[in-house]
Amino acid sequence: MRDENCAYCMGGELLDKFGIKICDLSVSQLILFKEQSHPGRCVVAYKDHVSEIVNITEEERNAFFADVTRAANAIHKAFNPDKVNYGAFGDTGCHLHMHLVPKYKDGFEWGGTFVMNPGQTFLSDEEYAEMIDKIKACL
């Protein structure tokens, strides 16, 4: 099931506004969040256009959380954050996804809730490619 207005379903220009697809995982896709105030920030988006965790079976939910765990392990290995925050939102974009936000004790927003899109840190195409390669090597 896909929604033609959903960036996670359609990819392309809709996704390009905020993310870069890294790869497919077992039941989801891993996306690098373009705004990198939190180095290594990614999104794990479920394969189908469902709004809520309760809209999938227990088996699908376990597979989704296994993908989230796999992505978190790669972020820890690649970037060595002090903590990864996990956020599941979607008031307006009703597609099941989870933000994985690395936090660093000497970095941006340590000790507070992360801002959805602070709009402060964007990278060059080469820097994004380097981050993606680093994450892929740790998956």
C-alpha positions as CSV (number, residue, x, y, z in Angstrom):
1,M,0.0,0.0,0.0
2,R,1.4,3.4,-1.0
3,D,0.3,7.0,-0.7
4,E,1.3,9.3,-3.6
5,N,1.7,12.2,-1.3
6,C,4.1,10.4,1.1
7,A,7.8,10.9,0.8
8,Y,8.5,7.5,2.4
9,C,6.2,5.8,-0.2
10,M,7.3,7.7,-3.2
11,G,10.9,8.7,-2.7
12,G,12.2,11.0,-5.4
13,E,11.7,14.7,-5.0
14,L,9.4,14.3,-1.9
15,L,12.1,12.5,0.0
16,D,14.9,14.7,-1.4
17,K,13.5,17.6,0.6
18,F,14.7,16.1,3.9
19,G,16.5,12.8,3.4
20,I,18.6,10.5,1.3
21,K,17.8,6.8,1.1
22,I,20.7,4.7,2.4
23,C,19.3,1.2,1.8
24,D,16.4,-1.2,2.3
25,L,16.3,-3.3,5.4
26,S,14.1,-6.3,6.1
27,V,10.8,-4.5,6.3
28,S,11.8,-0.9,6.1
29,Q,14.1,1.6,4.5
30,L,17.0,3.5,6.2
31,I,17.2,7.2,5.4
32,L,19.9,9.7,6.2
33,F,18.2,12.9,7.6
34,K,19.8,15.8,5.6
35,E,19.8,18.2,8.6
36,Q,22.8,16.9,10.5
37,S,22.9,19.0,13.7
38,H,23.1,15.5,15.3
39,P,25.8,13.7,13.3
40,G,24.5,10.4,12.0
41,R,20.7,11.2,12.4
42,C,18.6,8.7,10.4
43,V,15.0,7.7,9.9
44,V,13.8,4.1,9.7
45,A,10.5,4.1,7.6
46,Y,8.3,1.0,7.4
47,K,7.9,-0.5,3.9
48,D,4.1,0.0,3.7
49,H,2.0,3.1,4.2
50,V,0.5,2.4,7.6
51,S,0.0,5.1,10.3
52,E,0.3,3.3,13.5
53,I,2.4,0.5,15.1
54,V,-0.9,-1.2,15.9
55,N,-1.7,-1.4,12.2
56,I,0.9,-4.2,11.7
57,T,1.1,-7.7,13.0
58,E,3.3,-8.7,15.9
59,E,5.7,-10.4,13.5
60,E,5.9,-7.3,11.3
61,R,6.4,-5.1,14.4
62,N,9.2,-7.3,15.6
63,A,10.9,-7.2,12.2
64,F,10.5,-3.4,12.2
65,F,12.1,-3.0,15.6
66,A,14.8,-5.4,14.5
67,D,15.5,-3.0,11.6
68,V,15.5,0.0,14.1
69,T,18.0,-1.9,16.2
70,R,20.2,-2.8,13.3
71,A,20.3,0.9,12.2
72,A,21.0,2.0,15.8
73,N,23.9,-0.4,16.1
74,A,25.3,0.9,12.8
75,I,25.0,4.5,14.1
76,H,26.7,3.6,17.4
77,K,29.6,1.9,15.5
78,A,30.0,4.6,12.9
79,F,29.6,7.8,15.1
80,N,30.1,6.7,18.7
81,P,27.3,8.9,20.2
82,D,26.8,9.1,24.0
83,K,23.1,8.3,23.4
84,V,20.7,7.7,20.6
85,N,17.2,9.2,21.1
86,Y,14.3,7.5,19.3
87,G,11.3,9.4,18.1
88,A,8.1,8.2,16.5
89,F,6.0,11.0,15.2
90,G,3.6,11.6,12.3
91,D,0.8,13.9,13.0
92,T,0.7,15.2,9.5
93,G,2.8,12.5,7.6
94,C,1.0,9.4,8.7
95,H,3.6,6.8,7.7
96,L,5.1,4.6,10.4
97,H,8.7,5.7,10.9
98,M,11.2,6.3,13.7
99,H,13.8,9.0,14.0
100,L,17.2,7.8,15.4
101,V,18.9,10.9,16.7
102,P,22.5,10.5,18.0
103,K,23.3,12.8,21.0
104,Y,26.7,13.8,22.1
105,K,27.5,15.2,25.6
106,D,29.6,18.1,24.1
107,G,27.1,18.6,21.2
108,F,23.9,20.2,20.1
109,E,20.9,19.9,22.4
110,W,22.6,17.5,24.9
111,G,20.2,17.1,27.9
112,G,17.2,18.3,26.1
113,T,14.6,17.1,23.7
114,F,15.7,17.2,20.1
115,V,14.1,19.7,17.6
116,M,12.5,18.0,14.7
117,N,14.3,20.0,12.1
118,P,16.6,22.8,13.5
119,G,17.7,23.7,10.0
120,Q,21.2,24.6,11.1
121,T,23.6,21.9,9.6
122,F,23.5,20.8,6.0
123,L,26.4,19.0,4.3
124,S,27.9,18.8,0.8
125,D,26.9,15.9,-1.4
126,E,30.4,14.4,-0.8
127,E,29.9,14.6,3.0
128,Y,26.5,12.9,2.8
129,A,28.1,10.2,0.7
130,E,30.9,9.7,3.2
131,M,28.3,9.4,6.0
132,I,26.2,6.9,4.0
133,D,29.3,4.8,3.3
134,K,30.2,4.8,7.0
135,I,26.8,3.7,8.0
136,K,26.6,1.0,5.3
137,A,30.0,-0.4,6.4
138,C,28.6,-0.8,9.9
139,L,25.2,-2.4,9.0
